[in-house]
Amino acid sequence: MDICVGDRVTLKKPHPCGSFEWEVLRVGADFRLKCAGCGHQIMSPRSQVEKRIRKIEKFGQPLAKNGN
């Protein structure tokens, strides 16, 4: 999956604040994500994040999960 720093991802389940949107701050074996709703930051393993992604937005253009 092609995810870069600065991309916005929409996850399947909401954060407790109600937001589904996250900004990618770090990419590697782990992702650092920042909630678009409340600003809370988390570190999560890449495998977990990739399973939970519904949509990736690059440069303001939404893309499908598989890159089509």
All heavy atoms as a GROMACS GRO file, in nm:
protein
  534
    1MET      N    1   0.085  -0.117   0.000
    1MET     CA    2   0.000   0.000   0.000
    1MET      C    3   0.090   0.124   0.000
    1MET      O    4   0.186   0.130   0.076
    1MET     CB    5  -0.088  -0.002   0.125
    1MET     CG    6  -0.211   0.080   0.111
    1MET     SD    7  -0.321   0.065   0.253
    1MET     CE    8  -0.396  -0.091   0.221
    2ASP      N    9   0.060   0.219  -0.085
    2ASP     CA   10   0.143   0.339  -0.100
    2ASP      C   11   0.088   0.453  -0.014
    2ASP      O   12  -0.001   0.526  -0.057
    2ASP     CB   13   0.149   0.380  -0.248
    2ASP     CG   14   0.244   0.495  -0.272
    2ASP    OD1   15   0.341   0.509  -0.196
    2ASP    OD2   16   0.220   0.572  -0.366
    3ILE      N   17   0.141   0.466   0.106
    3ILE     CA   18   0.100   0.571   0.199
    3ILE      C   19   0.222   0.654   0.232
    3ILE      O   20   0.329   0.599   0.263
    3ILE     CB   21   0.040   0.511   0.327
    3ILE    CG1   22  -0.082   0.425   0.292
    3ILE    CG2   23   0.001   0.621   0.424
    3ILE    CD1   24  -0.136   0.345   0.408
    4CYS      N   25   0.210   0.785   0.224
    4CYS     CA   26   0.322   0.876   0.250
    4CYS      C   27   0.287   0.972   0.363
    4CYS      O   28   0.170   0.991   0.395
    4CYS     CB   29   0.353   0.957   0.125
    4CYS     SG   30   0.391   0.857  -0.019
    5VAL      N   31   0.391   1.034   0.418
    5VAL     CA   32   0.370   1.136   0.521
    5VAL      C   33   0.289   1.251   0.461
    5VAL      O   34   0.314   1.294   0.348
    5VAL     CB   35   0.506   1.187   0.574
    5VAL    CG1   36   0.487   1.302   0.670
    5VAL    CG2   37   0.582   1.074   0.642
    6GLY      N   38   0.190   1.297   0.535
    6GLY     CA   39   0.105   1.406   0.488
    6GLY      C   40  -0.027   1.358   0.430
    6GLY      O   41  -0.119   1.438   0.414
    7ASP      N   42  -0.037   1.230   0.395
    7ASP     CA   43  -0.163   1.177   0.344
    7ASP      C   44  -0.267   1.174   0.455
    7ASP      O   45  -0.234   1.170   0.573
    7ASP     CB   46  -0.145   1.034   0.291
    7ASP     CG   47  -0.060   1.027   0.166
    7ASP    OD1   48  -0.033   1.133   0.106
    7ASP    OD2   49  -0.021   0.915   0.130
    8ARG      N   50  -0.393   1.176   0.416
    8ARG     CA   51  -0.504   1.161   0.512
    8ARG      C   52  -0.571   1.029   0.484
    8ARG      O   53  -0.599   0.996   0.370
    8ARG     CB   54  -0.605   1.274   0.495
    8ARG     CG   55  -0.550   1.406   0.542
    8ARG     CD   56  -0.660   1.502   0.562
    8ARG     NE   57  -0.663   1.524   0.707
    8ARG     CZ   58  -0.745   1.606   0.767
    8ARG    NH1   59  -0.834   1.670   0.698
    8ARG    NH2   60  -0.739   1.625   0.897
    9VAL      N   61  -0.593   0.953   0.590
    9VAL     CA   62  -0.658   0.823   0.576
    9VAL      C   63  -0.790   0.825   0.653
    9VAL      O   64  -0.802   0.890   0.757
    9VAL     CB   65  -0.568   0.708   0.625
    9VAL    CG1   66  -0.447   0.693   0.537
    9VAL    CG2   67  -0.527   0.725   0.770
   10THR      N   68  -0.887   0.754   0.599
   10THR     CA   69  -1.016   0.734   0.664
   10THR      C   70  -1.018   0.590   0.711
   10THR      O   71  -0.999   0.498   0.631
   10THR     CB   72  -1.132   0.760   0.567
   10THR    OG1   73  -1.120   0.892   0.515
   10THR    CG2   74  -1.266   0.744   0.636
   11LEU      N   75  -1.041   0.570   0.841
   11LEU     CA   76  -1.044   0.436   0.897
   11LEU      C   77  -1.187   0.387   0.910
   11LEU      O   78  -1.282   0.465   0.904
   11LEU     CB   79  -0.975   0.434   1.034
   11LEU     CG   80  -0.828   0.479   1.034
   11LEU    CD1   81  -0.769   0.466   1.174
   11LEU    CD2   82  -0.745   0.399   0.935
   12LYS      N   83  -1.203   0.256   0.927
   12LYS     CA   84  -1.336   0.195   0.934
   12LYS      C   85  -1.410   0.229   1.063
   12LYS      O   86  -1.531   0.241   1.063
   12LYS     CB   87  -1.324   0.044   0.920
   12LYS     CG   88  -1.277   0.000   0.783
   12LYS     CD   89  -1.263  -0.149   0.774
   12LYS     CE   90  -1.210  -0.189   0.637
   12LYS     NZ   91  -1.186  -0.332   0.630
   13LYS      N   92  -1.337   0.243   1.174
   13LYS     CA   93  -1.401   0.273   1.302
   13LYS      C   94  -1.362   0.413   1.347
   13LYS      O   95  -1.249   0.456   1.326
   13LYS     CB   96  -1.359   0.172   1.408
   13LYS     CG   97  -1.412   0.034   1.381
   13LYS     CD   98  -1.382  -0.059   1.497
   13LYS     CE   99  -1.440  -0.196   1.472
   13LYS     NZ  100  -1.412  -0.287   1.584
   14PRO      N  101  -1.452   0.484   1.413
   14PRO     CA  102  -1.420   0.621   1.456
   14PRO      C  103  -1.334   0.624   1.582
   14PRO      O  104  -1.335   0.531   1.662
   14PRO     CB  105  -1.557   0.682   1.484
   14PRO     CG  106  -1.640   0.564   1.526
   14PRO     CD  107  -1.591   0.449   1.442
   15HIS      N  108  -1.262   0.733   1.597
   15HIS     CA  109  -1.190   0.764   1.721
   15HIS      C  110  -1.298   0.803   1.823
   15HIS      O  111  -1.407   0.844   1.784
   15HIS     CB  112  -1.095   0.881   1.693
   15HIS     CG  113  -1.005   0.914   1.806
   15HIS    ND1  114  -1.017   1.030   1.878
   15HIS    CD2  115  -0.900   0.846   1.860
   15HIS    CE1  116  -0.923   1.033   1.972
   15HIS    NE2  117  -0.851   0.923   1.963
   16PRO      N  118  -1.274   0.790   1.953
   16PRO     CA  119  -1.376   0.828   2.052
   16PRO      C  120  -1.430   0.971   2.036
   16PRO      O  121  -1.542   0.999   2.078
   16PRO     CB  122  -1.305   0.810   2.185
   16PRO     CG  123  -1.207   0.701   2.160
   16PRO     CD  124  -1.160   0.723   2.018
   17CYS      N  125  -1.353   1.060   1.974
   17CYS     CA  126  -1.403   1.197   1.952
   17CYS      C  127  -1.505   1.201   1.839
   17CYS      O  128  -1.572   1.302   1.820
   17CYS     CB  129  -1.287   1.292   1.924
   17CYS     SG  130  -1.215   1.276   1.760
   18GLY      N  131  -1.517   1.093   1.760
   18GLY     CA  132  -1.616   1.087   1.653
   18GLY      C  133  -1.557   1.100   1.513
   18GLY      O  134  -1.627   1.080   1.415
   19SER      N  135  -1.429   1.131   1.501
   19SER     CA  136  -1.366   1.151   1.370
   19SER      C  137  -1.315   1.020   1.312
   19SER      O  138  -1.260   0.936   1.382
   19SER     CB  139  -1.250   1.249   1.384
   19SER     OG  140  -1.184   1.264   1.261
   20PHE      N  141  -1.332   1.003   1.180
   20PHE     CA  142  -1.280   0.887   1.108
   20PHE      C  143  -1.149   0.923   1.038
   20PHE      O  144  -1.081   0.835   0.986
   20PHE     CB  145  -1.379   0.840   1.001
   20PHE     CG  146  -1.502   0.773   1.056
   20PHE    CD1  147  -1.613   0.848   1.092
   20PHE    CD2  148  -1.507   0.637   1.071
   20PHE    CE1  149  -1.727   0.787   1.140
   20PHE    CE2  150  -1.621   0.575   1.119
   20PHE     CZ  151  -1.731   0.650   1.155
   21GLU      N  152  -1.116   1.052   1.029
   21GLU     CA  153  -1.002   1.102   0.952
   21GLU      C  154  -0.875   1.110   1.036
   21GLU      O  155  -0.878   1.158   1.150
   21GLU     CB  156  -1.033   1.243   0.899
   21GLU     CG  157  -1.153   1.252   0.809
   21GLU     CD  158  -1.123   1.207   0.667
   21GLU    OE1  159  -1.011   1.232   0.620
   21GLU    OE2  160  -1.213   1.148   0.606
   22TRP      N  161  -0.762   1.066   0.978
   22TRP     CA  162  -0.632   1.070   1.044
   22TRP      C  163  -0.529   1.123   0.945
   22TRP      O  164  -0.533   1.092   0.827
   22TRP     CB  165  -0.591   0.932   1.090
   22TRP     CG  166  -0.679   0.875   1.196
   22TRP    CD1  167  -0.799   0.812   1.179
   22TRP    CD2  168  -0.655   0.876   1.336
   22TRP    NE1  169  -0.850   0.773   1.300
   22TRP    CE2  170  -0.762   0.811   1.399
   22TRP    CE3  171  -0.551   0.924   1.416
   22TRP    CZ2  172  -0.770   0.794   1.536
   22TRP    CZ3  173  -0.559   0.906   1.552
   22TRP    CH2  174  -0.667   0.842   1.611
   23GLU      N  175  -0.432   1.199   0.995
   23GLU     CA  176  -0.320   1.247   0.914
   23GLU      C  177  -0.199   1.161   0.945
   23GLU      O  178  -0.170   1.133   1.061
   23GLU     CB  179  -0.290   1.393   0.946
   23GLU     CG  180  -0.175   1.449   0.865
   23GLU     CD  181  -0.142   1.593   0.900
   23GLU    OE1  182  -0.217   1.654   0.977
   23GLU    OE2  183  -0.040   1.642   0.850
   24VAL      N  184  -0.125   1.119   0.841
   24VAL     CA  185  -0.007   1.035   0.858
   24VAL      C  186   0.113   1.125   0.888
   24VAL      O  187   0.147   1.213   0.810
   24VAL     CB  188   0.019   0.950   0.732
   24VAL    CG1  189   0.144   0.866   0.749
   24VAL    CG2  190  -0.101   0.864   0.700
   25LEU      N  191   0.175   1.104   1.005
   25LEU     CA  192   0.292   1.182   1.046
   25LEU      C  193   0.422   1.106   1.030
   25LEU      O  194   0.529   1.167   1.016
   25LEU     CB  195   0.278   1.226   1.192
   25LEU     CG  196   0.156   1.310   1.227
   25LEU    CD1  197   0.154   1.340   1.376
   25LEU    CD2  198   0.155   1.439   1.147
   26ARG      N  199   0.418   0.972   1.034
   26ARG     CA  200   0.537   0.889   1.022
   26ARG      C  201   0.499   0.759   0.954
   26ARG      O  202   0.393   0.702   0.980
   26ARG     CB  203   0.594   0.858   1.161
   26ARG     CG  204   0.717   0.772   1.161
   26ARG     CD  205   0.760   0.740   1.304
   26ARG     NE  206   0.879   0.661   1.309
   26ARG     CZ  207   0.884   0.529   1.294
   26ARG    NH1  208   0.773   0.461   1.273
   26ARG    NH2  209   0.996   0.464   1.301
   27VAL      N  210   0.588   0.712   0.866
   27VAL     CA  211   0.565   0.587   0.794
   27VAL      C  212   0.687   0.498   0.814
   27VAL      O  213   0.800   0.544   0.812
   27VAL     CB  214   0.544   0.613   0.643
   27VAL    CG1  215   0.529   0.484   0.567
   27VAL    CG2  216   0.425   0.703   0.621
   28GLY      N  217   0.663   0.370   0.835
   28GLY     CA  218   0.770   0.271   0.852
   28GLY      C  219   0.705   0.141   0.895
   28GLY      O  220   0.596   0.107   0.850
   29ALA      N  221   0.771   0.069   0.986
   29ALA     CA  222   0.712  -0.052   1.041
   29ALA      C  223   0.589  -0.016   1.124
   29ALA      O  224   0.496  -0.094   1.138
   29ALA     CB  225   0.812  -0.127   1.126
   30ASP      N  226   0.591   0.106   1.180
   30ASP     CA  227   0.478   0.162   1.256
   30ASP      C  228   0.434   0.290   1.188
   30ASP      O  229   0.511   0.355   1.120
   30ASP     CB  230   0.519   0.196   1.399
   30ASP     CG  231   0.558   0.075   1.480
   30ASP    OD1  232   0.495  -0.030   1.461
   30ASP    OD2  233   0.648   0.087   1.563
   31PHE      N  234   0.309   0.325   1.207
   31PHE     CA  235   0.256   0.453   1.162
   31PHE      C  236   0.235   0.543   1.283
   31PHE      O  237   0.192   0.496   1.388
   31PHE     CB  238   0.119   0.437   1.094
   31PHE     CG  239   0.125   0.387   0.953
   31PHE    CD1  240   0.075   0.263   0.921
   31PHE    CD2  241   0.179   0.465   0.853
   31PHE    CE1  242   0.077   0.216   0.791
   31PHE    CE2  243   0.182   0.420   0.723
   31PHE     CZ  244   0.132   0.296   0.692
   32ARG      N  245   0.264   0.672   1.269
   32ARG     CA  246   0.220   0.771   1.368
   32ARG      C  247   0.108   0.846   1.300
   32ARG      O  248   0.125   0.901   1.192
   32ARG     CB  249   0.331   0.867   1.409
   32ARG     CG  250   0.278   0.972   1.508
   32ARG     CD  251   0.385   1.064   1.563
   32ARG     NE  252   0.476   0.997   1.650
   32ARG     CZ  253   0.454   0.970   1.779
   32ARG    NH1  254   0.341   1.006   1.835
   32ARG    NH2  255   0.544   0.910   1.852
   33LEU      N  256  -0.009   0.844   1.362
   33LEU     CA  257  -0.127   0.908   1.308
   33LEU      C  258  -0.176   1.016   1.402
   33LEU      O  259  -0.166   1.002   1.524
   33LEU     CB  260  -0.239   0.805   1.288
   33LEU     CG  261  -0.209   0.686   1.197
   33LEU    CD1  262  -0.323   0.586   1.203
   33LEU    CD2  263  -0.184   0.731   1.056
   34LYS      N  264  -0.229   1.123   1.343
   34LYS     CA  265  -0.286   1.234   1.421
   34LYS      C  266  -0.433   1.246   1.385
   34LYS      O  267  -0.468   1.259   1.268
   34LYS     CB  268  -0.213   1.364   1.387
   34LYS     CG  269  -0.264   1.484   1.462
   34LYS     CD  270  -0.183   1.607   1.425
   34LYS     CE  271  -0.237   1.731   1.491
   34LYS     NZ  272  -0.164   1.850   1.448
   35CYS      N  273  -0.519   1.241   1.487
   35CYS     CA  274  -0.662   1.251   1.465
   35CYS      C  275  -0.697   1.390   1.412
   35CYS      O  276  -0.652   1.491   1.466
   35CYS     CB  277  -0.736   1.224   1.596
   35CYS     SG  278  -0.915   1.240   1.582
   36ALA      N  279  -0.776   1.394   1.305
   36ALA     CA  280  -0.816   1.522   1.246
   36ALA      C  281  -0.920   1.594   1.333
   36ALA      O  282  -0.937   1.714   1.321
   36ALA     CB  283  -0.872   1.500   1.106
   37GLY      N  284  -0.986   1.520   1.421
   37GLY     CA  285  -1.089   1.581   1.505
   37GLY      C  286  -1.034   1.648   1.628
   37GLY      O  287  -1.059   1.765   1.654
   38CYS      N  288  -0.953   1.573   1.707
   38CYS     CA  289  -0.908   1.627   1.836
   38CYS      C  290  -0.757   1.648   1.844
   38CYS      O  291  -0.708   1.707   1.940
   38CYS     CB  292  -0.952   1.533   1.949
   38CYS     SG  293  -0.876   1.370   1.942
   39GLY      N  294  -0.680   1.600   1.746
   39GLY     CA  295  -0.536   1.620   1.746
   39GLY      C  296  -0.457   1.515   1.823
   39GLY      O  297  -0.335   1.523   1.832
   40HIS      N  298  -0.524   1.414   1.878
   40HIS     CA  299  -0.457   1.307   1.952
   40HIS      C  300  -0.368   1.227   1.858
   40HIS      O  301  -0.406   1.198   1.745
   40HIS     CB  302  -0.562   1.215   2.015
   40HIS     CG  303  -0.504   1.105   2.097
   40HIS    ND1  304  -0.454   1.126   2.223
   40HIS    CD2  305  -0.488   0.974   2.071
   40HIS    CE1  306  -0.410   1.010   2.270
   40HIS    NE2  307  -0.431   0.916   2.179
   41GLN      N  308  -0.245   1.194   1.903
   41GLN     CA  309  -0.152   1.118   1.820
   41GLN      C  310  -0.135   0.977   1.875
   41GLN      O  311  -0.131   0.957   1.996
   41GLN     CB  312  -0.016   1.187   1.815
   41GLN     CG  313  -0.020   1.320   1.744
   41GLN     CD  314   0.118   1.381   1.731
   41GLN    OE1  315   0.219   1.315   1.748
   41GLN    NE2  316   0.121   1.510   1.700
   42ILE      N  317  -0.126   0.881   1.782
   42ILE     CA  318  -0.105   0.742   1.820
   42ILE      C  319   0.005   0.681   1.735
   42ILE      O  320   0.032   0.728   1.624
   42ILE     CB  321  -0.233   0.656   1.806
   42ILE    CG1  322  -0.280   0.653   1.660
   42ILE    CG2  323  -0.344   0.705   1.897
   42ILE    CD1  324  -0.382   0.545   1.630
   43MET      N  325   0.069   0.576   1.788
   43MET     CA  326   0.160   0.492   1.710
   43MET      C  327   0.090   0.356   1.699
   43MET      O  328   0.040   0.305   1.798
   43MET     CB  329   0.294   0.474   1.781
   43MET     CG  330   0.382   0.596   1.779
   43MET     SD  331   0.462   0.622   1.620
   43MET     CE  332   0.585   0.495   1.621
   44SER      N  333   0.087   0.301   1.579
   44SER     CA  334   0.020   0.174   1.559
   44SER      C  335   0.098   0.093   1.456
   44SER      O  336   0.152   0.150   1.361
   44SER     CB  337  -0.123   0.199   1.509
   44SER     OG  338  -0.195   0.080   1.503
   45PRO      N  339   0.106  -0.040   1.472
   45PRO     CA  340   0.176  -0.123   1.374
   45PRO      C  341   0.116  -0.109   1.235
   45PRO      O  342  -0.005  -0.096   1.219
   45PRO     CB  343   0.157  -0.265   1.426
   45PRO     CG  344   0.124  -0.250   1.570
   45PRO     CD  345   0.053  -0.118   1.583
   46ARG      N  346   0.202  -0.112   1.136
   46ARG     CA  347   0.161  -0.097   0.996
   46ARG      C  348   0.053  -0.197   0.957
   46ARG      O  349  -0.044  -0.162   0.890
   46ARG     CB  350   0.283  -0.114   0.905
   46ARG     CG  351   0.254  -0.093   0.760
   46ARG     CD  352   0.379  -0.110   0.675
   46ARG     NE  353   0.355  -0.052   0.546
   46ARG     CZ  354   0.400   0.065   0.505
   46ARG    NH1  355   0.475   0.137   0.584
   46ARG    NH2  356   0.369   0.111   0.387
   47SER      N  357   0.067  -0.322   1.000
   47SER     CA  358  -0.030  -0.426   0.961
   47SER      C  359  -0.171  -0.393   1.011
   47SER      O  360  -0.268  -0.413   0.939
   47SER     CB  361   0.014  -0.562   1.015
   47SER     OG  362   0.025  -0.558   1.156
   48GLN      N  363  -0.183  -0.340   1.133
   48GLN     CA  364  -0.315  -0.305   1.186
   48GLN      C  365  -0.376  -0.188   1.110
   48GLN      O  366  -0.495  -0.190   1.077
   48GLN     CB  367  -0.305  -0.267   1.334
   48GLN     CG  368  -0.290  -0.384   1.426
   48GLN     CD  369  -0.292  -0.340   1.571
   48GLN    OE1  370  -0.287  -0.220   1.602
   48GLN    NE2  371  -0.297  -0.437   1.660
   49VAL      N  372  -0.295  -0.087   1.083
   49VAL     CA  373  -0.348   0.032   1.014
   49VAL      C  374  -0.392  -0.004   0.873
   49VAL      O  375  -0.499   0.038   0.828
   49VAL     CB  376  -0.243   0.145   1.012
   49VAL    CG1  377  -0.291   0.262   0.928
   49VAL    CG2  378  -0.212   0.192   1.153
   50GLU      N  379  -0.311  -0.082   0.801
   50GLU     CA  380  -0.347  -0.117   0.663
   50GLU      C  381  -0.477  -0.196   0.655
   50GLU      O  382  -0.553  -0.181   0.560
   50GLU     CB  383  -0.232  -0.194   0.596
   50GLU     CG  384  -0.115  -0.104   0.562
   50GLU     CD  385  -0.003  -0.178   0.492
   50GLU    OE1  386  -0.001  -0.303   0.491
   50GLU    OE2  387   0.084  -0.108   0.437
   51LYS      N  388  -0.507  -0.278   0.755
   51LYS     CA  389  -0.633  -0.353   0.756
   51LYS      C  390  -0.752  -0.262   0.781
   51LYS      O  391  -0.862  -0.290   0.735
   51LYS     CB  392  -0.630  -0.460   0.865
   51LYS     CG  393  -0.549  -0.582   0.829
   51LYS     CD  394  -0.574  -0.695   0.925
   51LYS     CE  395  -0.507  -0.668   1.057
   51LYS     NZ  396  -0.511  -0.782   1.151
   52ARG      N  397  -0.732  -0.154   0.855
   52ARG     CA  398  -0.842  -0.067   0.896
   52ARG      C  399  -0.868   0.050   0.803
   52ARG      O  400  -0.964   0.125   0.824
   52ARG     CB  401  -0.814  -0.015   1.037
   52ARG     CG  402  -0.811  -0.127   1.137
   52ARG     CD  403  -0.776  -0.080   1.273
   52ARG     NE  404  -0.774  -0.194   1.364
   52ARG     CZ  405  -0.726  -0.192   1.485
   52ARG    NH1  406  -0.675  -0.080   1.534
   52ARG    NH2  407  -0.727  -0.299   1.560
   53ILE      N  408  -0.787   0.067   0.700
   53ILE     CA  409  -0.803   0.181   0.609
   53ILE      C  410  -0.920   0.159   0.514
   53ILE      O  411  -0.935   0.053   0.454
   53ILE     CB  412  -0.674   0.205   0.529
   53ILE    CG1  413  -0.566   0.260   0.620
   53ILE    CG2  414  -0.700   0.302   0.413
   53ILE    CD1  415  -0.434   0.282   0.553
   54ARG      N  416  -1.005   0.260   0.502
   54ARG     CA  417  -1.115   0.259   0.408
   54ARG      C  418  -1.082   0.343   0.285
   54ARG      O  419  -1.116   0.308   0.173
   54ARG     CB  420  -1.241   0.314   0.474
   54ARG     CG  421  -1.362   0.312   0.386
   54ARG     CD  422  -1.484   0.345   0.462
   54ARG     NE  423  -1.500   0.243   0.567
   54ARG     CZ  424  -1.614   0.214   0.626
   54ARG    NH1  425  -1.721   0.279   0.592
   54ARG    NH2  426  -1.622   0.123   0.718
   55LYS      N  427  -1.013   0.457   0.306
   55LYS     CA  428  -0.984   0.549   0.195
   55LYS      C  429  -0.854   0.623   0.225
   55LYS      O  430  -0.825   0.654   0.340
   55LYS     CB  431  -1.100   0.648   0.182
   55LYS     CG  432  -1.085   0.750   0.072
   55LYS     CD  433  -1.211   0.833   0.053
   55LYS     CE  434  -1.240   0.920   0.172
   55LYS     NZ  435  -1.346   1.018   0.147
   56ILE      N  436  -0.777   0.653   0.119
   56ILE     CA  437  -0.654   0.732   0.130
   56ILE      C  438  -0.671   0.856   0.044
   56ILE      O  439  -0.711   0.846  -0.072
   56ILE     CB  440  -0.532   0.653   0.080
   56ILE    CG1  441  -0.517   0.522   0.156
   56ILE    CG2  442  -0.406   0.737   0.092
   56ILE    CD1  443  -0.415   0.428   0.095
   57GLU      N  444  -0.642   0.973   0.100
   57GLU     CA  445  -0.648   1.098   0.023
   57GLU      C  446  -0.507   1.151   0.006
   57GLU      O  447  -0.439   1.183   0.102
   57GLU     CB  448  -0.733   1.201   0.095
   57GLU     CG  449  -0.878   1.166   0.100
   57GLU     CD  450  -0.963   1.272   0.166
   57GLU    OE1  451  -0.918   1.388   0.173
   57GLU    OE2  452  -1.071   1.237   0.213
   58LYS      N  453  -0.463   1.160  -0.120
   58LYS     CA  454  -0.332   1.213  -0.154
   58LYS      C  455  -0.350   1.344  -0.227
   58LYS      O  456  -0.420   1.349  -0.328
   58LYS     CB  457  -0.255   1.117  -0.243
   58LYS     CG  458  -0.216   0.988  -0.175
   58LYS     CD  459  -0.137   0.903  -0.270
   58LYS     CE  460  -0.087   0.781  -0.202
   58LYS     NZ  461   0.029   0.805  -0.119
   59PHE      N  462  -0.291   1.450  -0.176
   59PHE     CA  463  -0.295   1.579  -0.243
   59PHE      C  464  -0.436   1.623  -0.277
   59PHE      O  465  -0.463   1.677  -0.382
   59PHE     CB  466  -0.208   1.578  -0.370
   59PHE     CG  467  -0.070   1.524  -0.346
   59PHE    CD1  468  -0.031   1.401  -0.398
   59PHE    CD2  469   0.020   1.595  -0.270
   59PHE    CE1  470   0.095   1.352  -0.375
   59PHE    CE2  471   0.148   1.544  -0.247
   59PHE     CZ  472   0.184   1.423  -0.300
   60GLY      N  473  -0.532   1.590  -0.190
   60GLY     CA  474  -0.669   1.633  -0.208
   60GLY      C  475  -0.752   1.545  -0.301
   60GLY      O  476  -0.866   1.574  -0.327
   61GLN      N  477  -0.693   1.436  -0.352
   61GLN     CA  478  -0.767   1.348  -0.442
   61GLN      C  479  -0.789   1.212  -0.374
   61GLN      O  480  -0.692   1.144  -0.343
   61GLN     CB  481  -0.691   1.327  -0.571
   61GLN     CG  482  -0.670   1.454  -0.650
   61GLN     CD  483  -0.588   1.429  -0.775
   61GLN    OE1  484  -0.540   1.321  -0.799
   61GLN    NE2  485  -0.573   1.535  -0.854
   62PRO      N  486  -0.913   1.171  -0.350
   62PRO     CA  487  -0.936   1.041  -0.288
   62PRO      C  488  -0.901   0.927  -0.382
   62PRO      O  489  -0.927   0.934  -0.503
   62PRO     CB  490  -1.086   1.042  -0.256
   62PRO     CG  491  -1.142   1.142  -0.348
   62PRO     CD  492  -1.036   1.244  -0.376
   63LEU      N  493  -0.838   0.824  -0.329
   63LEU     CA  494  -0.801   0.704  -0.405
   63LEU      C  495  -0.864   0.583  -0.340
   63LEU      O  496  -0.892   0.582  -0.221
   63LEU     CB  497  -0.649   0.687  -0.408
   63LEU     CG  498  -0.568   0.797  -0.473
   63LEU    CD1  499  -0.420   0.769  -0.455
   63LEU    CD2  500  -0.601   0.807  -0.621
   64ALA      N  501  -0.883   0.479  -0.416
   64ALA     CA  502  -0.935   0.354  -0.361
   64ALA      C  503  -0.828   0.287  -0.276
   64ALA      O  504  -0.710   0.315  -0.289
   64ALA     CB  505  -0.978   0.261  -0.475
   65LYS      N  506  -0.868   0.196  -0.190
   65LYS     CA  507  -0.776   0.128  -0.099
   65LYS      C  508  -0.667   0.054  -0.175
   65LYS      O  509  -0.551   0.053  -0.134
   65LYS     CB  510  -0.853   0.032  -0.010
   65LYS     CG  511  -0.768  -0.041   0.089
   65LYS     CD  512  -0.851  -0.129   0.178
   65LYS     CE  513  -0.765  -0.207   0.274
   65LYS     NZ  514  -0.842  -0.293   0.361
   66ASN      N  515  -0.700  -0.008  -0.288
   66ASN     CA  516  -0.601  -0.085  -0.363
   66ASN      C  517  -0.527   0.000  -0.466
   66ASN      O  518  -0.451  -0.053  -0.545
   66ASN     CB  519  -0.669  -0.205  -0.430
   66ASN     CG  520  -0.776  -0.163  -0.527
   66ASN    OD1  521  -0.794  -0.045  -0.553
   66ASN    ND2  522  -0.846  -0.260  -0.583
   67GLY      N  523  -0.546   0.130  -0.467
   67GLY     CA  524  -0.474   0.218  -0.556
   67GLY      C  525  -0.535   0.235  -0.694
   67GLY      O  526  -0.476   0.295  -0.782
   68ASN      N  527  -0.656   0.184  -0.719
   68ASN     CA  528  -0.721   0.198  -0.849
   68ASN      C  529  -0.794   0.328  -0.860
   68ASN      O  530  -0.854   0.378  -0.776
   68ASN     CB  531  -0.818   0.083  -0.874
   68ASN     CG  532  -0.745  -0.047  -0.892
   68ASN    OD1  533  -0.629  -0.046  -0.933
   68ASN    ND2  534  -0.810  -0.156  -0.861
   0.00000   0.00000   0.00000
